[in-house]
């Protein structure tokens, strides 16, 4: 056990032998920190937090009460193998959030990037790969093996099906079930999620140039109404544009995936 002299640990907290609690950490009342856990500098655990498994939490992340971080996967194939959960810096993990470690079949590591907001009651399953600046709203669930790229917003009470990829800057409306891949900057809504446009509000908030937004809108229309199959339209689009944002969308569509795509209505 390595608890920094510059850490603050409540007397009722349980820090198991082998855990690392770095400078500036605050471990609140009735927290449990397992023997393979590493808390980087400035991590704060509010009361009644459980951090277990082979889990590392990055600097200045705050975990709120009753969250369970690093427990074994909810996967019947899991056989007790050594797997990890790696969480980046400056995340806000709110009450009752669960994040599981990986499985051998999924690469063995669940990863969460930096500067995320994981709101109350949401779930990040085994082997998920979560980018930076991601927001997962209350009671949403991201299933195993999903890839959620940077700047994605997942609305409240959403379910993201296993193996789904969601491209950078996409937004998923509340109470949607997403069963197929979502293009970068896409807007998905509806009980069985449908691709209903682009996340124009998010693009404008990030200061994306008007010319790039215009190019993305034209690209979306071509994907929706062009001739041929969806991927054929995307390939043709990539040959006809010099917009970096559109090229990113094309690369995502042409990339490897175990799912099909949500296509424009």
C-alpha positions in Angstrom: 0.0 0.0 0.0 1.3 3.4 -1.0 -0.7 6.3 0.4 0.9 9.7 -0.1 1.4 11.9 2.9 -0.3 14.6 0.8 -3.5 12.5 0.4 -6.5 12.9 2.6 -8.1 9.6 3.6 -11.2 9.4 5.8 -10.8 7.1 8.8 -13.7 4.9 7.7 -12.3 4.3 4.2 -10.7 0.9 3.4 -7.5 1.1 1.4 -6.3 -2.5 0.7 -2.6 -3.4 0.6 -1.1 -2.7 -2.8 -3.3 0.3 -3.7 -1.6 3.5 -4.7 -3.1 6.8 -3.5 -1.2 9.7 -5.0 -0.6 13.3 -3.9 -3.6 15.4 -3.4 -6.1 12.6 -3.5 -9.2 12.7 -1.3 -10.8 9.4 -0.3 -14.1 10.1 1.5 -16.0 8.1 4.2 -16.8 4.5 3.6 -15.0 4.2 0.3 -13.3 0.9 -0.6 -10.1 0.9 -2.8 -8.9 -2.4 -4.0 -5.3 -3.8 -3.9 -4.6 -3.2 -7.7 -6.0 0.3 -7.9 -4.0 3.4 -8.8 -5.4 6.8 -8.0 -3.4 9.5 -9.8 -2.8 12.9 -8.3 -5.8 14.9 -7.3 -8.4 12.1 -7.6 -11.4 12.6 -5.3 -13.7 9.8 -4.2 -16.8 11.1 -2.5 -18.4 8.8 0.1 -19.3 5.2 -0.4 -17.4 4.7 -3.7 -16.0 1.3 -4.6 -12.9 1.1 -6.9 -11.7 -2.4 -7.5 -9.9 -4.6 -10.0 -6.9 -3.6 -12.0 -8.1 0.0 -12.3 -6.2 3.3 -12.8 -8.0 6.6 -12.5 -6.3 9.7 -14.0 -5.5 12.9 -12.3 -8.1 15.3 -11.0 -11.0 12.9 -11.7 -13.9 13.1 -9.3 -16.1 10.0 -8.5 -19.3 10.7 -6.7 -21.1 8.6 -4.1 -22.2 5.0 -4.7 -20.3 4.5 -7.9 -18.7 1.1 -8.5 -15.6 1.3 -10.7 -13.6 -1.6 -12.0 -15.8 -4.5 -11.1 -15.7 -7.7 -13.2 -17.6 -7.7 -16.5 -21.2 -8.6 -16.9 -20.3 -11.3 -19.3 -20.9 -15.0 -18.8 -17.8 -15.8 -20.8 -15.6 -14.0 -18.3 -13.4 -16.6 -16.5 -11.6 -14.5 -14.0 -8.7 -13.5 -16.2 -6.6 -10.4 -15.5 -8.1 -7.4 -17.2 -8.0 -3.7 -16.8 -10.0 -0.4 -16.6 -8.1 2.7 -17.5 -9.8 6.1 -16.9 -8.2 9.3 -18.0 -7.9 12.7 -16.4 -10.5 15.4 -15.3 -13.5 13.1 -15.6 -16.7 13.7 -13.6 -18.3 10.4 -12.7 -21.6 11.0 -10.9 -23.6 9.0 -8.5 -24.4 5.3 -9.1 -22.2 5.0 -12.2 -20.8 1.6 -13.0 -17.7 1.0 -15.2 -16.4 -2.6 -15.8 -13.0 -4.0 -16.7 -12.4 -5.7 -20.0 -12.5 -9.3 -21.1 -9.8 -11.5 -22.7 -11.9 -11.8 -25.8 -12.3 -8.0 -26.2 -8.7 -7.1 -25.8 -8.6 -7.0 -22.0 -9.0 -3.3 -21.4 -11.9 -0.9 -21.0 -10.7 2.7 -21.7 -12.2 6.0 -20.8 -10.6 9.2 -22.1 -10.2 12.7 -20.6 -12.7 15.4 -19.6 -15.8 13.2 -19.7 -19.0 13.7 -17.8 -20.8 10.4 -16.8 -24.1 11.4 -15.3 -26.0 9.5 -12.6 -26.7 5.9 -13.1 -25.0 5.4 -16.5 -23.1 2.3 -17.3 -19.8 1.6 -19.3 -19.5 -2.1 -20.1 -16.5 -4.3 -20.7 -14.0 -3.5 -23.5 -15.7 -0.2 -24.4 -13.4 2.5 -25.7 -14.6 5.9 -24.8 -12.9 9.0 -26.2 -12.3 12.5 -24.8 -15.0 15.1 -23.9 -17.8 12.5 -24.0 -21.0 13.1 -22.1 -23.2 10.1 -21.1 -26.4 11.4 -19.6 -28.4 9.8 -16.8 -29.2 6.1 -16.9 -27.8 5.6 -20.4 -25.9 2.3 -21.0 -23.0 1.7 -23.3 -22.7 -2.1 -24.0 -19.5 -4.2 -24.4 -17.0 -3.6 -27.2 -18.5 -0.2 -28.2 -16.3 2.6 -29.6 -17.4 6.1 -28.7 -15.2 8.7 -30.3 -14.4 12.2 -29.0 -17.0 14.9 -28.4 -20.0 12.5 -28.5 -23.2 13.2 -26.4 -25.4 10.2 -25.5 -28.8 11.3 -24.2 -30.6 10.0 -21.1 -32.0 6.5 -21.0 -30.2 5.5 -24.2 -29.0 2.0 -25.0 -26.0 1.6 -27.2 -25.8 -2.0 -28.6 -22.6 -4.0 -28.2 -20.0 -3.5 -31.0 -21.5 -0.2 -32.1 -19.2 2.6 -33.2 -20.3 6.2 -32.7 -18.2 8.8 -34.7 -16.7 12.0 -33.4 -19.1 14.8 -32.6 -22.3 12.8 -32.9 -25.3 13.3 -30.7 -27.8 10.7 -29.6 -31.2 11.9 -28.5 -32.8 10.7 -25.3 -34.5 7.4 -25.0 -33.0 6.0 -28.2 -31.8 2.4 -28.8 -28.8 2.5 -31.2 -28.1 -0.8 -32.9 -25.9 0.3 -35.8 -22.9 2.5 -36.3 -23.4 6.3 -36.3 -21.4 8.5 -38.7 -19.3 11.4 -37.3 -21.3 14.5 -36.5 -24.6 12.5 -36.9 -27.8 13.3 -35.1 -29.7 10.2 -34.0 -33.2 10.2 -32.4 -36.3 8.1 -32.0 -37.1 5.0 -29.9 -35.2 2.8 -32.4 -32.5 5.3 -33.2 -32.6 6.8 -36.7 -30.1 9.0 -38.4 -32.0 12.3 -38.7 -29.4 14.8 -39.7 -26.2 16.4 -38.5 -25.3 17.7 -35.0 -25.2 21.3 -36.3 -25.5 22.8 -32.8 -22.4 20.9 -31.7 -20.5 21.9 -34.8 -21.3 25.5 -34.3 -20.4 25.4 -30.6 -16.9 24.0 -31.5 -16.4 26.9 -34.0 -16.3 24.7 -37.1 -16.0 27.0 -40.2 -19.2 27.7 -42.1 -17.6 26.2 -45.3 -17.0 22.9 -43.5 -20.5 22.8 -42.2 -21.8 23.5 -45.7 -19.6 20.6 -47.0 -20.9 18.3 -44.3 -24.5 19.1 -45.1 -23.9 18.5 -48.8 -22.2 15.2 -47.9 -25.1 14.1 -45.8 -27.5 14.8 -48.7 -25.4 12.7 -51.0 -25.3 9.9 -48.5 -29.1 10.1 -48.2 -30.1 10.5 -51.8 -27.1 9.5 -54.0 -27.1 6.5 -56.3 -25.8 3.1 -55.2 -25.3 1.4 -51.9 -24.4 3.5 -48.8 -20.7 2.6 -48.8 -20.4 3.1 -52.5 -21.9 6.6 -52.0 -19.4 7.2 -49.3 -16.4 6.1 -51.4 -17.5 8.3 -54.3 -17.9 11.2 -51.8 -14.4 10.8 -50.6 -13.1 11.1 -54.2 -15.0 14.4 -54.7 -14.3 16.4 -51.6 -11.3 18.2 -50.0 -13.1 18.9 -46.7 -11.2 17.3 -43.8 -14.5 16.9 -41.9 -16.1 15.0 -44.8 -13.0 12.9 -45.3 -13.2 12.0 -41.6 -16.8 10.9 -42.1 -15.8 8.8 -45.2 -12.9 7.2 -43.4 -15.3 6.2 -40.6 -17.8 4.6 -43.0 -15.1 2.7 -44.8 -13.4 1.5 -41.6 -13.7 -2.0 -40.1 -16.9 -2.7 -38.2 -19.0 -5.6 -37.0 -22.2 -3.6 -37.5 -24.0 -2.0 -40.4 -24.8 1.8 -40.3 -27.7 3.9 -39.4 -28.4 5.6 -42.8 -30.1 8.9 -43.5 -33.9 8.8 -43.6 
